[in-house]
Amino acid sequence: MTTVLLIIQLLAAVGLVGVILMQRSEGGALGIGGGSGGMMSGRGAANLLTRTTMVLAAVFIGNSIALAVVTGVSEDGTSVFDQQVDAPLIEEIEEDAAPVPTDG
């Protein structure tokens, strides 16, 4: 299931990048894009690209949430946060450390 969601996430990300780069630049940043003519011009193409961007963004966000939920639950049904970590405490590490000999 995680593999399928990751593939969908990758396709949505690549699609978003492509659709955003095809849109007409309105800010004139660095003078790139926004010129007259082009591959897609007209109001209908702008509306199509805007709607496609919104749909792909919704798929991307929804898929991100689904990935977080799916990967956050282990095979036995418990969350990652429910698991206890058996790491030694700092005091135990300091007690076990050998004293450093000093010259003198």
C-alpha positions in Angstrom: 0.0 0.0 0.0 2.8 2.4 0.8 4.5 1.8 -2.5 1.3 2.7 -4.4 0.9 5.8 -2.4 4.5 6.8 -3.0 4.1 6.3 -6.7 0.9 8.5 -6.7 2.8 11.1 -4.6 5.6 11.2 -7.2 3.3 11.5 -10.1 1.3 14.3 -8.4 4.5 16.2 -7.6 5.8 15.9 -11.2 2.4 16.9 -12.5 2.3 19.9 -10.2 5.7 21.1 -11.3 4.8 20.7 -15.0 1.4 22.5 -14.6 2.8 25.3 -12.6 5.7 25.9 -15.1 3.1 26.0 -18.0 1.1 28.8 -16.4 1.6 32.4 -17.5 3.8 34.5 -15.3 2.0 37.6 -14.0 4.7 39.0 -11.8 7.4 39.4 -14.4 10.0 38.0 -12.1 13.4 38.2 -13.8 11.6 38.9 -17.1 11.0 35.2 -17.7 7.8 34.0 -19.2 4.6 35.9 -19.6 5.3 36.9 -23.2 2.7 37.2 -25.9 1.7 34.1 -27.7 3.0 30.8 -26.4 1.8 27.3 -26.4 -1.4 27.9 -24.5 -3.1 31.3 -24.6 -6.5 32.6 -23.8 -8.8 32.5 -20.9 -9.9 28.9 -21.3 -6.4 27.5 -21.0 -5.7 29.6 -17.9 -8.9 28.3 -16.3 -7.9 24.7 -17.2 -4.4 25.1 -15.8 -5.7 26.7 -12.6 -8.2 23.9 -12.0 -5.6 21.2 -12.8 -3.3 22.9 -10.3 -6.0 22.8 -7.6 -6.9 19.2 -8.3 -3.2 18.1 -8.3 -2.6 20.1 -5.1 -5.6 18.4 -3.4 -4.3 15.0 -4.5 -0.8 15.8 -3.2 -2.0 17.0 0.2 -4.5 14.2 0.6 -1.9 11.6 -0.4 0.6 13.2 2.1 -1.9 12.7 4.9 -2.6 9.1 3.8 1.1 8.3 3.7 1.5 9.7 7.2 -1.3 7.6 8.5 -0.3 4.4 6.7 3.4 4.6 7.7 2.6 5.7 11.2 0.9 2.5 12.1 2.9 -0.7 12.4 1.9 -4.2 11.5 0.5 -5.0 14.9 -1.8 -1.9 14.8 0.1 0.3 17.2 1.4 3.7 16.5 5.0 4.6 16.4 4.4 6.9 19.3 3.1 4.0 21.4 6.4 2.1 21.2 8.8 2.5 24.1 12.4 3.2 23.5 14.9 1.2 25.6 17.7 3.8 25.5 20.0 4.1 28.5 19.6 7.3 30.6 22.4 9.8 30.6 23.2 9.1 34.3 23.7 5.4 33.5 26.1 6.3 30.7 28.1 8.6 32.9 28.3 6.0 35.7 29.5 3.3 33.3 32.2 5.5 31.7 35.8 4.8 32.9 37.5 7.8 34.6 40.0 9.6 32.4 43.6 9.4 33.9 45.2 12.8 34.5 48.9 13.6 34.4 50.0 15.0 37.5 
